[in-house]
Amino acid sequence: MRKILISIIISLGITAQAQQLSLYSQFKFSTFLMNPGLTGQEEYMPVRLIVRQQWQGLDDAPSTQALSVHSRIGRKNMAVGGYIFADRFGPETKLGVQLNYAYLLNVFENSKLAFGISVKGFQYQIDYKRLKAINESDVRLNQEKNSAWVPDADFGVGLYNDRYYVGLSANQLIELPISLNGETINDNSMVRHYYLLGGYKWILSDNFTLEPSALIKATEHSPVQVDFNVLGYYKKNYWLGCSYRSSNDVTAMAGLKYQKFVFGVAYDYTFSEIRNFQSGSFEIMLGYNFFEKTKSGSSLL
C-alpha cells in the first residue's frame, strides 16, 4: 500500500505537466537555468530572483522560488554560474542547488560558441501528515516525513551574439530512481529532458526592438511541448510580451529596467480542464546587473 501511494505522489509531483523540471514563463531572462552552454551569455553579472505561484486558488498548487547568478571569468573565455531553488507541490518539496561551467569560443560574426556542463542535486521530501490515506489504520503512514538526496548533471551547447541566441541541451542525464526508506521506485526515475531554445532581436528603430523566441521541450515519455514568445522593447527599458504554450496556456508579460535594476511579471492562463479550479499562474522576477555598462545602448537580456 505504502509503495503504491508513494509512487502516485511522486508521479503527480515531479512529473506535473509531463515535466520534472521547474517551469518558468520568463525563461528568456534566465536561459542558462535550462542550458549550461548559455552560462555567461551576458557581458555583465546578472542576479535574478524568480518567484512563481502556479494555479492560484488551488490548494497545495505548485510553487517555485529560484535565485541565480552567472558571469564570465578569467579572460572571458570561461563562465561559471549557479542557482538555488525550492519547488513545492502538495505534500512534496524539492530543495536543490546547481553549479554551471561553460567554455566559450569566438566564432563567426562576433558570435560565441559555448559548451557547458552542470552538476546539481536536490533533497526530495514527502510530508505524510499532508496526505489523506484511503486506509486510516495503515500504520506505515504514521511517520511525519521521508526524504532522499538525488544528484544529477546536464550538458548544453549554445551559439549567440548581441542579436540572437540558440541552444540545445540534455538535462537530468543520470536518470537516477528515487529511493525512500530503502524502497527504490524505478517507475519514477528522473527522466532525461531535451531543450531546444532560441531567439532573435529585430531592431525596428532607435526606440523599438522586437524579439520573438521559442522553447521546445521533450522527453522520451511525454509529448513535445512548445512555447512561442514575442517581446517588444521600448528604449531597452520597458517591455511587453505574450506567449503561447502548446499545453493550452497563454501568458502575458511586462517589465521594466531602471539603471541596473530589472523587474518583470508574468500571468499565465490555461484553457485546459484545470481552468475550472484555479485563477491562473503568477510569476515575478527581480534582478540586478552587476558590472553592466550604464551608458546609452547597454543591452538588456
N, C-alpha and C positions, 0 to 999 in steps of 0.2 A: 504493500500500500504506500509506504513512505517513498520508495524509489520511484513509483509511478507519479506520485504527487509532485516530487521534486522535478521530475522530467517535464511535467506540464508547466510548472512555474518558470523553469529556465527557457522553455520553448516560447512562452508568452513574453518573457522579459528580454532576453538578449537577441531574439530574432524578430522583434517587433518590426512590422512593415518589411519583412524579409531582409532586414539589415541588422547586424550585430554592432556596428559602429555608430557613433554619435551622428545625429542628423543636424546640419546647420543650413539655414536658408541663406545667410550672408557668407557663404563659403568663399566667395571671391576675395574677401579681405583676409583670409587665413588659409590659403591653398596648401601651405606646407603641412597642415594638420592631416591632410589626406595623401600627400605625395612628398616624401622626404627629399626628392630631387629638386623641389621648389624652395627648399630652405635657403635663405639669403637672397631671395628674389629681388628685394628692395635694396637700395643703396644705404638706407638708414637702418635703425634697430626698432622695429615696431613691437609694441607690447599691446596685447589685446585681451580683454575680458569679455567672454560671451556668456550670457545667462538666457536659457531657453526654457519656457514652460509650454509643454505640448498638451493639446486637448483641454483647454481651460474649462473648468467646471466639472470635469470628470474626476471622481475620487481616485487618488493614487496614480494619476496620469504621469507619463514620463517627464522628467525634468533633467536638465544638463547645465553644469557650470564648468567653464574651461578658462584657464589663464595661460597665455602663451607668449613666447618671446623668441626671436631668432635674429641672427646677424652674420655678416661676413667677417672673417678673421684673417690674420697673417697678411699676406699680400693680396688679399681679397680673392684668392683662388680657392678658398675653402669657406664653408659656412657651418655654423652649429645652431641648434635651437632645441626647444623642448616645451612641453606643457604639462600641466597637472589638470586632472578632470574628475568630476563626480557625476555619475549617472544614477538616477533613481527611477524605479518603476514598480509600483505596488510594494510587495514585501522584499524586493531585491534592491541591492545597492552595489555599484561598482566605483571604487576609488583607485585611480591609477596615475601613472606618470609615463611620459615618453621622451626619449632623447634622440635628436636627429643629427646626422652629419652628411654634408654634401661636398663633392669636389667639382669645381667649375672650370670649364674650358672655354676660351674665347674662340668663336667660330665666325661665320659669315655675317655681314651687315650689323656689326656691333652686337651680335647675339651671344648668348652663353648657353652651352650645353652642359648640363649638370647631372651627376649620378649621386643618388642619396640612399642612405640606409637609416633605419631607426630601430632601436630596441625599446621595448616597453613592457609593462606589467601592471596588473590591477588586482585588487582584492575583491573577489566576488562574495557577497554575503546575502543570506536569506534570513529574514526575521519571521520565525514561525508564529509569533504572537499576532501577526497581522494576517494569518491565514484563517479561513473558515473551513474547518475539517468536515468531511462528509460523515466520518465516524468519530464522534466526540470522545469515545473511550479508547482511542488509539494512543497508547502511552508513548509511542515513539515520536509523537508530535509535540510532546510536552516541553522539549528543550526550547530555549529562547531564540538563539541564533546559531547559524553554522556558516563557515566561510572557507574559501580556498584562494590560494595565490595562483594567478595564471600569467605566465610570461609569453611574449610573442615578439615578432620582428616584421618590418616592412622593407620594401625596396621600390625605388622610383627613379624615373628619368624625366628631366624637364628641359625644354628649349624655350628661351624667352629673350626679349629686349624691352625697350620702353613702350612699344606699341602692341605687343602680343605675348601670349604665353600658351604653351601646350605641354601636357604632362601625361604620362602613363605609369601606373603604379600597381603593385600587388601587395595587399595588406593581409595581416594575420597569416604569415607564411607557414608557421609551425603547425597550426591546426591541432592544438592540444585538446583533449577532452577535459571536462570539468569534473573534479573529484571532490565529493563532500562526505566527510566522516568515513573515508576509506572506500566509498562506493563510487566507482567510475561510471559515468553515464555517457557511453560512446555515441549515442544518438544525438547528443548535444555538444559535440566538439565545436571549438571555434572554427568558423568557416572562412576560407580564403576569399577575399574580396578583390575585385579589379576595378580601378577607376581610370577613366579617360576624361580629361578636362581641358578646356582651352577658352581663350577669349581674345578679342581684338578691339583696339581703340580707333574709332574713326574721328578725326579732327574736323568738325563741321565748320568751325570758325574760331576766332580768338577766345570766345567765351563758352562755346558749346562743344561737348565731346559725347559721342555715343559709343557704348561698349556692350555688344552682345557677347554672351558666353554660354557654355554648355557643360554639363557634367553627366557622364554616363557611368552608371554603377551596375555591376554584375557579380553574381556568384554562381557556383555550379548547381545550387539548389533552389534558385528562385528566379523569377522573370527579370529581365533587364529593366532598370529604371532610369529615366532620362529627365534632367532638369534643363529647361531653356530659360535664359535670363537676359534682360535688357536693362542697362543702367544709363541714365542720361545725366551728365555733369554740367553744372553751370559755374564757370570760373574756377573749376577744380576744387571748389569749396562746398558745394551743395550738390546733392544728387537725389534723384527719384528713380524708381525702377519697379519692374514686375517680373514674375517668374511663373512658369507652368511646370508642374511635376507630373510625370506620367501615371503616378498613383492617384490621379484626380485631385490634386491640390493646386491652388493658385496662391501667389504670395505678392504682397505689396511691400515695397522697401523705400526708406527715406533716410537721409543722413546729412551731416554737415561736418566741416573741419574748421576749427578755429586755432590759428597758429599751429602748434604741434599736437593739439588735441583732436580726437576723432570720436564721433558719436553716430551710431546707426540703430535703426529699429526696423523690425520686420513683423508682419502679421500674415499668418497662413490660414486659409480657409479650405476645408476639404469638401468635396462633393460625394465622397464615399458614404457608406451606410452609417459610419460612426458620427456623421454630422448631426444626427438627431439627439446625441447625448453630450455634446460639448459645444463651445462657442469659439473655437479656433485656437491657434497656437501663437504665442508671442515670443519674440527674441530681441534682446537688447545687446548691443556691442559698445564697449567703451575702450578707448585706446589712446596711446601716446607714442609719438615718433621721436625716439632719441636720435640725436646726431643728424636730423634732417636739415637740409639747407632750406631756410625760410624765404629765400629770395623769390621773386616772381618767376613762375614757371616750374616750381617744385612739384614733384609728382605726388599723386595720391593713389595708393593701392590698397 
